Amino acid sequence: MSEHVRIYVDGASRGNPGPAAIGVLIEDDAGQERARISKYIGTTTNNQAEYRALIAGLLEAAALGARSVEIRTDSELMVRQIQGSYMVRNTGLKPLHREVTQLLSRFSSFHIRHVPRKLNTRADGLANKALDEHAQDSNRPLS
């Protein structure tokens, strides 16, 4: 396993709050996929889903043995809050921000950057896949 990984994260909710899911893709320096997460997380806001995707990605990167992470996300709010240029005022985001900060301290270095949505399509696709699967499961009749 590479000591440095790139983590692409995305959280999605249909409604704000609404049914939500996370998508995470982790790749090594050679661009080889090392992990992917596509998971329904219940009802929450879009911003909370973004943070929960990042938490899942950081936990997975640590489990893979990464020491350094580069995070790419299309959530400019989350990037600016983690960089410290925006304060975290929302009470629902404060504990998630705190958890991210604690997880990031486990790595020797990290870099987080905002990318346009078109450069985060794989993580977005994983989040939406989980939402679509949950919607299909919810519409199935009970046997």
NUDO-377547 format. One record per atom (N, C-alpha, C): residue in three letters; atom name; x, y, z. Coordinates in pm, 1 decimal, always signed. Layout:
N
ATOM   code   site       east      north         up
ATOM    ala     CA          X          Y          Z
...
This chain:
143
ATOM   code   site       east      north         up
ATOM    met      N      +84.8     -119.6       +0.0
ATOM    met     CA       +0.0       +0.0       +0.0
ATOM    met      C      +87.7     +123.7       +0.0
ATOM    ser      N      +47.7     +218.8      -78.5
ATOM    ser     CA     +116.8     +347.2      -82.9
ATOM    ser      C      +95.1     +421.7      +48.2
ATOM    glu      N     +196.9     +492.9      +91.1
ATOM    glu     CA     +182.3     +571.3     +213.1
ATOM    glu      C      +99.8     +697.5     +188.6
ATOM    his      N      +85.1     +736.6      +62.4
ATOM    his     CA       +8.0     +855.1      +26.3
ATOM    his      C     -110.6     +812.0      -59.6
ATOM    val      N     -229.3     +860.2      -26.8
ATOM    val     CA     -348.2     +828.5     -105.6
ATOM    val      C     -427.6     +955.8     -135.1
ATOM    arg      N     -504.6     +947.9     -243.2
ATOM    arg     CA     -602.1    +1051.4     -277.2
ATOM    arg      C     -739.4     +996.9     -241.2
ATOM    ile      N     -815.1    +1079.5     -173.0
ATOM    ile     CA     -949.8    +1040.7     -131.5
ATOM    ile      C    -1049.0    +1135.5     -198.3
ATOM    tyr      N    -1135.7    +1080.8     -281.6
ATOM    tyr     CA    -1244.2    +1157.7     -342.6
ATOM    tyr      C    -1368.5    +1130.7     -259.9
ATOM    val      N    -1434.7    +1236.4     -212.4
ATOM    val     CA    -1552.4    +1218.1     -126.9
ATOM    val      C    -1670.1    +1299.4     -179.6
ATOM    asp      N    -1789.1    +1243.9     -157.2
ATOM    asp     CA    -1910.6    +1317.2     -189.5
ATOM    asp      C    -2023.6    +1267.5     -101.2
ATOM    gly      N    -2103.8    +1359.2      -56.4
ATOM    gly     CA    -2224.8    +1328.0      +18.1
ATOM    gly      C    -2342.0    +1381.9      -60.6
ATOM    ala      N    -2452.5    +1310.5      -58.1
ATOM    ala     CA    -2570.1    +1353.9     -132.5
ATOM    ala      C    -2694.6    +1333.2      -47.5
ATOM    ser      N    -2786.1    +1427.5      -57.8
ATOM    ser     CA    -2916.3    +1408.5       +6.8
ATOM    ser      C    -3022.9    +1454.9      -89.8
ATOM    arg      N    -3133.6    +1385.6      -88.5
ATOM    arg     CA    -3247.9    +1421.4     -173.1
ATOM    arg      C    -3350.6    +1484.9      -80.9
ATOM    gly      N    -3338.8    +1616.5      -74.3
ATOM    gly     CA    -3410.1    +1696.6      +24.5
ATOM    gly      C    -3303.3    +1745.3     +120.6
ATOM    asn      N    -3332.6    +1849.2     +194.0
ATOM    asn     CA    -3229.2    +1902.8     +282.4
ATOM    asn      C    -3291.1    +1943.8     +416.7
ATOM    pro      N    -3313.0    +1852.8     +511.2
ATOM    pro     CA    -3263.3    +1715.1     +511.7
ATOM    pro      C    -3352.0    +1622.3     +429.9
ATOM    gly      N    -3295.1    +1506.2     +400.9
ATOM    gly     CA    -3364.9    +1403.0     +326.0
ATOM    gly      C    -3283.4    +1276.3     +326.1
ATOM    pro      N    -3330.1    +1175.8     +253.4
ATOM    pro     CA    -3252.9    +1053.0     +241.6
ATOM    pro      C    -3112.4    +1087.1     +190.2
ATOM    ala      N    -3009.9    +1030.5     +253.8
ATOM    ala     CA    -2873.0    +1069.8     +220.9
ATOM    ala      C    -2780.9     +949.2     +207.6
ATOM    ala      N    -2672.3     +970.7     +134.4
ATOM    ala     CA    -2573.8     +865.0     +113.4
ATOM    ala      C    -2436.7     +927.3      +94.2
ATOM    ile      N    -2335.1     +841.5     +105.2
ATOM    ile     CA    -2198.0     +886.4      +85.3
ATOM    ile      C    -2131.5     +804.8      -24.5
ATOM    gly      N    -2035.2     +868.8      -90.1
ATOM    gly     CA    -1953.2     +801.7     -189.5
ATOM    gly      C    -1808.3     +838.3     -165.2
ATOM    val      N    -1721.9     +738.1     -164.1
ATOM    val     CA    -1579.2     +759.2     -139.1
ATOM    val      C    -1500.6     +671.2     -234.6
ATOM    leu      N    -1398.3     +728.1     -294.1
ATOM    leu     CA    -1305.8     +652.2     -377.0
ATOM    leu      C    -1164.8     +685.5     -330.3
ATOM    ile      N    -1085.2     +583.9     -303.2
ATOM    ile     CA     -947.4     +603.3     -259.3
ATOM    ile      C     -855.0     +541.1     -362.1
ATOM    glu      N     -755.6     +619.8     -404.5
ATOM    glu     CA     -657.9     +566.3     -498.8
ATOM    glu      C     -517.0     +600.2     -451.5
ATOM    asp      N     -420.3     +518.1     -497.4
ATOM    asp     CA     -281.6     +541.8     -460.8
ATOM    asp      C     -217.0     +639.1     -559.7
ATOM    asp      N      -86.8     +665.8     -540.9
ATOM    asp     CA      -16.6     +761.5     -626.6
ATOM    asp      C      -15.6     +721.7     -773.8
ATOM    ala      N      -25.9     +592.9     -799.6
ATOM    ala     CA      -26.4     +544.0     -938.0
ATOM    ala      C     -165.4     +552.1    -1000.3
ATOM    gly      N     -263.0     +598.4     -922.2
ATOM    gly     CA     -399.6     +608.5     -972.8
ATOM    gly      C     -477.6     +478.7     -964.1
ATOM    gln      N     -423.2     +379.7     -893.3
ATOM    gln     CA     -491.3     +251.4     -876.5
ATOM    gln      C     -594.2     +261.8     -764.0
ATOM    glu      N     -714.4     +217.8     -792.8
ATOM    glu     CA     -818.9     +220.2     -690.3
ATOM    glu      C     -784.1     +123.3     -578.3
ATOM    arg      N     -792.7     +171.7     -455.5
ATOM    arg     CA     -763.4      +89.2     -337.3
ATOM    arg      C     -887.3      +61.5     -253.5
ATOM    ala      N     -987.7     +147.2     -263.4
ATOM    ala     CA    -1111.0     +125.4     -187.3
ATOM    ala      C    -1221.6     +211.2     -245.6
ATOM    arg      N    -1342.8     +165.6     -224.3
ATOM    arg     CA    -1460.5     +244.9     -259.9
ATOM    arg      C    -1569.9     +219.0     -157.9
ATOM    ile      N    -1645.0     +324.4     -130.3
ATOM    ile     CA    -1755.9     +315.1      -35.0
ATOM    ile      C    -1877.8     +378.5     -100.6
ATOM    ser      N    -1988.5     +306.4      -96.1
ATOM    ser     CA    -2117.0     +355.0     -146.0
ATOM    ser      C    -2218.7     +310.6      -42.3
ATOM    lys      N    -2268.0     +406.7      +38.4
ATOM    lys     CA    -2346.2     +367.1     +156.0
ATOM    lys      C    -2458.7     +465.7     +184.9
ATOM    tyr      N    -2576.6     +412.4     +208.0
ATOM    tyr     CA    -2690.3     +491.9     +253.2
ATOM    tyr      C    -2669.4     +522.9     +401.5
ATOM    ile      N    -2693.1     +648.5     +442.5
ATOM    ile     CA    -2667.1     +686.9     +582.1
ATOM    ile      C    -2790.7     +736.8     +656.3
ATOM    gly      N    -2908.3     +728.0     +596.0
ATOM    gly     CA    -3029.7     +773.6     +663.8
ATOM    gly      C    -3066.3     +914.8     +622.7
ATOM    thr      N    -3146.7     +979.6     +703.9
ATOM    thr     CA    -3192.9    +1115.5     +674.6
ATOM    thr      C    -3098.8    +1216.8     +737.8
ATOM    thr      N    -3046.5    +1305.4     +656.0
ATOM    thr     CA    -2955.9    +1409.2     +704.0
ATOM    thr      C    -2947.2    +1520.0     +599.6
ATOM    thr      N    -2871.5    +1623.5     +630.2
ATOM    thr     CA    -2853.3    +1732.3     +534.7
ATOM    thr      C    -2739.0    +1699.0     +439.1
ATOM    asn      N    -2732.8    +1772.1     +329.9
ATOM    asn     CA    -2626.1    +1752.4     +233.4
ATOM    asn      C    -2488.8    +1778.8     +295.9
ATOM    asn      N    -2476.8    +1887.5     +373.4
ATOM    asn     CA    -2347.8    +1919.4     +433.8
ATOM    asn      C    -2304.5    +1813.3     +535.9
ATOM    gln      N    -2399.0    +1761.0     +611.7
ATOM    gln     CA    -2365.3    +1653.8     +704.6
ATOM    gln      C    -2320.9    +1528.9     +628.8
ATOM    ala      N    -2385.6    +1500.9     +516.5
ATOM    ala     CA    -2346.5    +1385.7     +434.1
ATOM    ala      C    -2205.1    +1404.6     +379.6
ATOM    glu      N    -2170.1    +1525.7     +340.9
ATOM    glu     CA    -2034.0    +1553.3     +291.9
ATOM    glu      C    -1931.5    +1520.9     +400.7
ATOM    tyr      N    -1956.7    +1567.1     +521.8
ATOM    tyr     CA    -1865.9    +1540.1     +632.8
ATOM    tyr      C    -1859.5    +1390.5     +663.6
ATOM    arg      N    -1973.2    +1323.6     +659.9
ATOM    arg     CA    -1974.4    +1180.2     +691.0
ATOM    arg      C    -1899.9    +1100.8     +584.9
ATOM    ala      N    -1903.7    +1147.8     +460.1
ATOM    ala     CA    -1825.1    +1083.0     +354.3
ATOM    ala      C    -1676.3    +1098.7     +383.0
ATOM    leu      N    -1636.4    +1218.0     +424.4
ATOM    leu     CA    -1495.4    +1241.8     +455.3
ATOM    leu      C    -1450.1    +1156.5     +574.0
ATOM    ile      N    -1532.7    +1146.8     +676.0
ATOM    ile     CA    -1498.7    +1063.6     +792.2
ATOM    ile      C    -1477.7     +918.7     +748.2
ATOM    ala      N    -1569.1     +866.4     +668.2
ATOM    ala     CA    -1556.2     +728.3     +618.7
ATOM    ala      C    -1428.6     +711.8     +536.9
ATOM    gly      N    -1397.1     +810.3     +453.7
ATOM    gly     CA    -1276.4     +804.5     +372.3
ATOM    gly      C    -1149.9     +807.2     +455.0
ATOM    leu      N    -1147.6     +891.0     +557.5
ATOM    leu     CA    -1029.3     +898.9     +643.4
ATOM    leu      C    -1010.5     +770.3     +723.5
ATOM    leu      N    -1118.7     +714.1     +773.3
ATOM    leu     CA    -1109.3     +587.7     +846.4
ATOM    leu      C    -1057.0     +476.8     +755.9
ATOM    glu      N    -1105.4     +472.2     +633.8
ATOM    glu     CA    -1061.2     +369.3     +539.1
ATOM    glu      C     -915.2     +389.9     +500.0
ATOM    ala      N     -874.8     +514.0     +477.4
ATOM    ala     CA     -734.8     +542.7     +443.1
ATOM    ala      C     -641.9     +499.1     +556.8
ATOM    ala      N     -682.1     +524.6     +679.5
ATOM    ala     CA     -601.7     +482.3     +794.6
ATOM    ala      C     -593.9     +330.4     +800.2
ATOM    ala      N     -706.0     +263.0     +775.0
ATOM    ala     CA     -707.2     +116.7     +776.4
ATOM    ala      C     -617.3      +58.8     +666.7
ATOM    leu      N     -602.2     +131.1     +557.9
ATOM    leu     CA     -515.7      +87.4     +448.1
ATOM    leu      C     -367.7     +116.2     +476.1
ATOM    gly      N     -340.0     +187.7     +584.1
ATOM    gly     CA     -202.6     +216.9     +621.1
ATOM    gly      C     -147.1     +346.1     +565.3
ATOM    ala      N     -233.6     +432.0     +513.1
ATOM    ala     CA     -187.2     +559.8     +458.4
ATOM    ala      C     -134.5     +648.8     +570.7
ATOM    arg      N      -29.1     +721.8     +539.5
ATOM    arg     CA      +26.4     +816.5     +635.9
ATOM    arg      C       -0.8     +960.3     +593.2
ATOM    ser      N      -26.1     +978.3     +465.6
ATOM    ser     CA      -49.9    +1111.3     +408.7
ATOM    ser      C     -170.2    +1102.4     +316.0
ATOM    val      N     -259.0    +1202.8     +323.2
ATOM    val     CA     -379.3    +1199.4     +240.0
ATOM    val      C     -398.6    +1330.9     +165.4
ATOM    glu      N     -448.2    +1317.7      +45.8
ATOM    glu     CA     -493.0    +1432.5      -32.1
ATOM    glu      C     -641.4    +1411.9      -53.5
ATOM    ile      N     -720.5    +1506.6       -7.8
ATOM    ile     CA     -866.0    +1496.0      -13.6
ATOM    ile      C     -917.2    +1586.1     -124.4
ATOM    arg      N    -1005.0    +1531.3     -206.4
ATOM    arg     CA    -1068.2    +1609.3     -312.2
ATOM    arg      C    -1218.9    +1598.8     -295.4
ATOM    thr      N    -1283.2    +1714.8     -294.5
ATOM    thr     CA    -1427.3    +1721.3     -274.0
ATOM    thr      C    -1484.6    +1840.4     -350.2
ATOM    asp      N    -1612.1    +1829.6     -386.0
ATOM    asp     CA    -1676.7    +1943.3     -451.1
ATOM    asp      C    -1751.8    +2030.9     -350.4
ATOM    ser      N    -1733.4    +2003.5     -220.6
ATOM    ser     CA    -1795.3    +2085.5     -116.3
ATOM    ser      C    -1699.6    +2197.3      -74.4
ATOM    glu      N    -1720.0    +2312.9     -132.7
ATOM    glu     CA    -1634.1    +2426.8      -99.4
ATOM    glu      C    -1650.0    +2466.4      +47.1
ATOM    leu      N    -1772.0    +2456.6     +100.4
ATOM    leu     CA    -1795.2    +2489.3     +241.3
ATOM    leu      C    -1708.4    +2402.7     +332.2
ATOM    met      N    -1710.5    +2271.8     +309.7
ATOM    met     CA    -1633.1    +2181.8     +394.6
ATOM    met      C    -1483.3    +2210.4     +382.7
ATOM    val      N    -1435.7    +2234.1     +262.0
ATOM    val     CA    -1293.8    +2264.9     +242.4
ATOM    val      C    -1255.3    +2388.1     +322.9
ATOM    arg      N    -1333.4    +2494.0     +310.6
ATOM    arg     CA    -1299.8    +2619.1     +379.7
ATOM    arg      C    -1311.0    +2605.8     +531.4
ATOM    gln      N    -1406.3    +2525.0     +577.7
ATOM    gln     CA    -1417.3    +2503.7     +722.0
ATOM    gln      C    -1297.3    +2424.0     +774.1
ATOM    ile      N    -1253.8    +2323.3     +702.4
ATOM    ile     CA    -1139.9    +2243.2     +746.5
ATOM    ile      C    -1011.4    +2324.0     +738.0
ATOM    gln      N     -999.6    +2409.0     +637.8
ATOM    gln     CA     -881.5    +2494.6     +625.7
ATOM    gln      C     -880.7    +2606.9     +729.6
ATOM    gly      N     -996.8    +2632.8     +789.7
ATOM    gly     CA    -1006.1    +2735.2     +892.8
ATOM    gly      C    -1043.0    +2873.0     +841.6
ATOM    ser      N    -1071.4    +2887.0     +713.1
ATOM    ser     CA    -1109.0    +3018.8     +661.5
ATOM    ser      C    -1257.4    +3049.6     +685.6
ATOM    tyr      N    -1339.1    +2945.9     +711.4
ATOM    tyr     CA    -1478.3    +2964.1     +751.9
ATOM    tyr      C    -1495.4    +2902.0     +889.3
ATOM    met      N    -1570.7    +2970.5     +974.5
ATOM    met     CA    -1606.4    +2912.4    +1103.9
ATOM    met      C    -1718.1    +2809.9    +1084.2
ATOM    val      N    -1724.8    +2712.7    +1173.3
ATOM    val     CA    -1833.1    +2615.0    +1171.2
ATOM    val      C    -1938.3    +2664.5    +1268.9
ATOM    arg      N    -2045.5    +2717.3    +1216.5
ATOM    arg     CA    -2150.8    +2773.2    +1301.8
ATOM    arg      C    -2268.4    +2677.4    +1321.1
ATOM    asn      N    -2291.3    +2592.0    +1223.1
ATOM    asn     CA    -2404.0    +2500.3    +1227.6
ATOM    asn      C    -2382.8    +2394.5    +1335.4
ATOM    thr      N    -2478.3    +2383.1    +1427.8
ATOM    thr     CA    -2463.0    +2289.4    +1539.4
ATOM    thr      C    -2456.8    +2143.7    +1492.8
ATOM    gly      N    -2519.6    +2112.6    +1382.0
ATOM    gly     CA    -2514.9    +1976.6    +1328.9
ATOM    gly      C    -2380.2    +1941.9    +1267.5
ATOM    leu      N    -2304.9    +2042.7    +1225.8
ATOM    leu     CA    -2174.3    +2018.7    +1164.0
ATOM    leu      C    -2059.1    +2021.1    +1264.5
ATOM    lys      N    -2078.6    +2088.5    +1377.0
ATOM    lys     CA    -1968.8    +2103.5    +1474.0
ATOM    lys      C    -1908.8    +1969.9    +1519.3
ATOM    pro      N    -1990.5    +1870.8    +1561.4
ATOM    pro     CA    -1928.1    +1744.8    +1604.6
ATOM    pro      C    -1861.3    +1670.2    +1488.3
ATOM    leu      N    -1915.8    +1682.2    +1368.4
ATOM    leu     CA    -1855.9    +1617.1    +1251.5
ATOM    leu      C    -1722.3    +1683.0    +1216.6
ATOM    his      N    -1717.6    +1814.9    +1224.1
ATOM    his     CA    -1593.2    +1888.3    +1198.7
ATOM    his      C    -1487.7    +1848.4    +1302.0
ATOM    arg      N    -1528.7    +1837.4    +1426.1
ATOM    arg     CA    -1437.7    +1798.1    +1533.6
ATOM    arg      C    -1382.2    +1657.8    +1507.1
ATOM    glu      N    -1467.2    +1566.3    +1463.6
ATOM    glu     CA    -1423.2    +1429.8    +1434.5
ATOM    glu      C    -1324.8    +1428.1    +1317.2
ATOM    val      N    -1352.9    +1505.3    +1213.9
ATOM    val     CA    -1260.9    +1514.2    +1099.8
ATOM    val      C    -1125.3    +1567.0    +1146.1
ATOM    thr      N    -1126.0    +1670.9    +1226.8
ATOM    thr     CA    -1001.4    +1728.7    +1276.5
ATOM    thr      C     -920.5    +1625.3    +1354.0
ATOM    gln      N     -987.3    +1549.0    +1438.7
ATOM    gln     CA     -918.9    +1444.4    +1515.5
ATOM    gln      C     -861.3    +1337.2    +1423.1
ATOM    leu      N     -937.9    +1296.5    +1322.4
ATOM    leu     CA     -889.5    +1194.5    +1229.3
ATOM    leu      C     -770.5    +1245.6    +1148.7
ATOM    leu      N     -776.3    +1370.7    +1105.2
ATOM    leu     CA     -666.4    +1426.3    +1026.4
ATOM    leu      C     -537.0    +1432.7    +1106.7
ATOM    ser      N     -548.0    +1448.9    +1238.0
ATOM    ser     CA     -428.2    +1457.5    +1321.7
ATOM    ser      C     -351.8    +1325.2    +1326.6
ATOM    arg      N     -415.1    +1216.4    +1285.7
ATOM    arg     CA     -349.3    +1085.2    +1283.8
ATOM    arg      C     -253.6    +1069.4    +1165.0
ATOM    phe      N     -267.8    +1155.2    +1065.5
ATOM    phe     CA     -184.3    +1145.2     +945.5
ATOM    phe      C      -65.0    +1239.6     +958.3
ATOM    ser      N      +45.5    +1202.6     +895.7
ATOM    ser     CA     +165.2    +1288.2     +901.5
ATOM    ser      C     +141.8    +1417.2     +823.8
ATOM    ser      N      +59.0    +1411.2     +719.4
ATOM    ser     CA      +23.9    +1532.3     +645.3
ATOM    ser      C     -107.7    +1510.1     +572.0
ATOM    phe      N     -172.6    +1621.6     +542.5
ATOM    phe     CA     -294.8    +1614.5     +462.5
ATOM    phe      C     -307.0    +1742.5     +381.5
ATOM    his      N     -378.5    +1730.3     +272.9
ATOM    his     CA     -411.6    +1845.5     +189.3
ATOM    his      C     -555.1    +1824.3     +145.3
ATOM    ile      N     -636.5    +1928.2     +157.4
ATOM    ile     CA     -774.6    +1919.5     +111.2
ATOM    ile      C     -795.4    +2025.6       +5.9
ATOM    arg      N     -860.7    +1986.6     -101.7
ATOM    arg     CA     -883.9    +2084.8     -207.3
ATOM    arg      C    -1021.3    +2069.0     -268.8
ATOM    his      N    -1075.9    +2183.2     -304.6
ATOM    his     CA    -1204.8    +2187.0     -372.0
ATOM    his      C    -1182.2    +2157.3     -519.6
ATOM    val      N    -1263.5    +2067.4     -574.3
ATOM    val     CA    -1258.8    +2038.8     -717.2
ATOM    val      C    -1398.2    +2059.7     -775.6
ATOM    pro      N    -1407.2    +2097.4     -901.1
ATOM    pro     CA    -1539.0    +2111.0     -962.8
ATOM    pro      C    -1611.8    +1976.0     -961.8
ATOM    arg      N    -1741.8    +1980.6     -957.6
ATOM    arg     CA    -1822.5    +1858.3     -953.6
ATOM    arg      C    -1785.9    +1762.5    -1067.1
ATOM    lys      N    -1753.1    +1817.6    -1184.6
ATOM    lys     CA    -1720.5    +1730.6    -1299.6
ATOM    lys      C    -1592.1    +1651.3    -1277.9
ATOM    leu      N    -1509.2    +1691.6    -1180.5
ATOM    leu     CA    -1388.0    +1616.1    -1148.7
ATOM    leu      C    -1407.5    +1524.4    -1028.1
ATOM    asn      N    -1530.9    +1516.3     -980.6
ATOM    asn     CA    -1561.6    +1431.6     -865.4
ATOM    asn      C    -1675.1    +1334.9     -898.4
ATOM    thr      N    -1686.2    +1300.8    -1025.6
ATOM    thr     CA    -1801.0    +1221.3    -1070.3
ATOM    thr      C    -1802.2    +1079.4    -1014.7
ATOM    arg      N    -1684.5    +1021.6     -988.3
ATOM    arg     CA    -1683.9     +883.6     -937.9
ATOM    arg      C    -1740.3     +877.2     -796.3
ATOM    ala      N    -1699.1     +969.1     -708.6
ATOM    ala     CA    -1753.5     +970.5     -572.5
ATOM    ala      C    -1902.0    +1006.8     -575.5
ATOM    asp      N    -1938.6    +1101.8     -659.1
ATOM    asp     CA    -2078.6    +1141.0     -674.5
ATOM    asp      C    -2162.3    +1021.4     -720.7
ATOM    gly      N    -2109.1     +946.3     -816.0
ATOM    gly     CA    -2180.2     +828.2     -866.2
ATOM    gly      C    -2201.3     +723.5     -758.1
ATOM    leu      N    -2101.2     +705.4     -671.7
ATOM    leu     CA    -2113.5     +608.2     -562.7
ATOM    leu      C    -2220.7     +651.6     -462.4
ATOM    ala      N    -2226.5     +780.8     -431.0
ATOM    ala     CA    -2328.5     +831.4     -338.4
ATOM    ala      C    -2467.8     +814.8     -399.0
ATOM    asn      N    -2482.4     +851.5     -524.9
ATOM    asn     CA    -2613.4     +840.7     -589.3
ATOM    asn      C    -2655.7     +696.3     -611.0
ATOM    lys      N    -2560.3     +607.0     -633.8
ATOM    lys     CA    -2590.9     +464.2     -646.5
ATOM    lys      C    -2654.1     +413.9     -516.6
ATOM    ala      N    -2596.1     +450.8     -402.5
ATOM    ala     CA    -2650.8     +408.3     -273.0
ATOM    ala      C    -2790.3     +465.8     -251.4
ATOM    leu      N    -2811.6     +590.3     -292.2
ATOM    leu     CA    -2945.0     +650.7     -279.1
ATOM    leu      C    -3046.1     +579.1     -367.4
ATOM    asp      N    -3006.9     +549.1     -490.9
ATOM    asp     CA    -3097.5     +479.9     -583.7
ATOM    asp      C    -3133.0     +340.7     -531.5
ATOM    glu      N    -3032.5     +267.5     -480.6
ATOM    glu     CA    -3058.2     +133.6     -427.3
ATOM    glu      C    -3150.0     +139.4     -306.1
ATOM    his      N    -3131.1     +239.4     -220.6
ATOM    his     CA    -3218.5     +253.3     -103.9
ATOM    his      C    -3361.9     +283.3     -148.7
ATOM    ala      N    -3376.6     +370.5     -247.0
ATOM    ala     CA    -3510.6     +404.7     -296.2
ATOM    ala      C    -3578.9     +281.4     -354.3
ATOM    gln      N    -3505.5     +198.3     -425.8
ATOM    gln     CA    -3562.9      +75.4     -481.7
ATOM    gln      C    -3604.4      -19.8     -370.5
ATOM    asp      N    -3518.3      -34.5     -268.1
ATOM    asp     CA    -3549.8     -122.4     -155.7
ATOM    asp      C    -3673.0      -72.6      -80.2
ATOM    ser      N    -3687.0      +60.0      -68.1
ATOM    ser     CA    -3800.8     +117.4       +5.2
ATOM    ser      C    -3932.4      +96.9      -67.8
ATOM    asn      N    -3924.9      +81.8     -199.6
ATOM    asn     CA    -4047.1      +65.6     -279.1
ATOM    asn      C    -4087.5      -80.5     -300.5
ATOM    arg      N    -4008.6     -173.8     -250.8
ATOM    arg     CA    -4042.8     -315.5     -265.3
ATOM    arg      C    -4151.3     -352.2     -165.0
ATOM    pro      N    -4249.2     -429.9     -209.9
ATOM    pro     CA    -4353.4     -471.3     -114.5
ATOM    pro      C    -4296.3     -569.3      -11.3
ATOM    leu      N    -4352.2     -564.2     +108.6
ATOM    leu     CA    -4311.5     -659.7     +211.9
ATOM    leu      C    -4367.2     -796.4     +178.0
ATOM    ser      N    -4289.0     -901.9     +202.1
ATOM    ser     CA    -4337.7    -1036.9     +168.3
ATOM    ser      C    -4404.5    -1104.5     +284.8
